Amino acid sequence: LVCMIAIGVGLFVMLGLLRTVLSISLRWVLVISYILLFLLAFLSPKEFQGVAFDAGGATTGPMTVPFIMALGVGVAAVRSSGKKDGDSSFGLTGMASIGPIAAVCVYGIILHACGFSSTTEPISQTVHETASALSDKAFGLGIFVHLVPEVVREVSLALTPLLLMFIAFQIFLVKMPPFQVRRMISGLVYSFLGLIIFLVGVNGGFMPAGQQLGEVLGQKAVSLGGVWTVLLIAVGFVFGAVVVCAEPAVWVLTEQVESISGGTIKRKVMLIALSAGVALSIGLSMLRIFCGFSLWYILLPGYALSLILTFFCPSLFTGIAFDSGGVASGPMTSTFILSFALGAASSCGGNAVTDAFGVIALVAMTPLIAIQILGIIFTNKSSKKKSSEVVK
């Protein structure tokens, strides 16, 4: 599964760079890609659909986003020869998010053709086993210490290919001056240590806390209903608004947007739009878990609306919106929010694959709509301002 996701990301990053070089409209590339994507999703087994869309959001995290965004902006700058081109500067992260979804769907279709059958177990059993396994291993600080070796291995595996690529490019192609090489090495060391601390804290603290909180609120909502049901949805809404601001990649994106737009699009406005979109998505996820309706009832209309908006929204905001979808669903969402959803769903005795997964997919979807609506409002205000200046 990991190999398929990696292939998917690589393939669509390549297609995204090719789009930039050939000056193909991002709008049409996205429309065609998502039409083909949904065809693949309908053909794939039900058990793979939520996992596939979650994979698309989860893979664009704090390590991939800065690298992919810098790559896209660099290629766009060379291609445009100094001319401002928002359509080319943004959108590569959004393209990269499509690859894992398509790859997991294809993987599911292949397994189904080979006789794959689902053996998923109830969420309640999965959640309790995970919590007990964590508590049995260590207590206090030991909970975090025992996670360090595994996290170090994972971070090393993630950074080693990038390091090897930088070394190869430095020897044969780029030949950066010594001070830039030192900066690059310092950046890699900081990234290595920072990711270890971040992931140890997330896996050791946020995941168990999210599971337990979700389970308590879910039990109250099922047994008592009324106010507790509203509270479950409201807590999900608030968590969505807060967690997106803690995503490391969100700060990278908003800084890039403010820099490339020349300060026209403020970081604060971007954060408000992202927070509103993600808050709505988590609230809808809690409602879906409690009511038990299909993920497609939200995904299909949501993506259809986001693709329709591309025809009314400026190209700059379209690229930013689809980048934001992948960026908003980073490691904080993939750990705390997903664990919270698993805990809430465990109270209903749902299926771990079909009921719990899909939360990250909704988080990745809502910024597409929120940022494009922001773009349309921004454009209308700019047009009115220019018209009033002409009249004067």
PyMOL commands that set and color helices and strands:
alter all, ss='L'
color gray80, all
select helices_A, chain A and resi 2-22+26-43+46-58+64-80+86-89+92-113+123-137+142-145+148-172+178-223+227-246+248-260+267-291+296-309+315-328+331-346+352-356+359-391
alter helices_A, ss='H'
color red, helices_A
deselect
rebuild
show_as cartoon
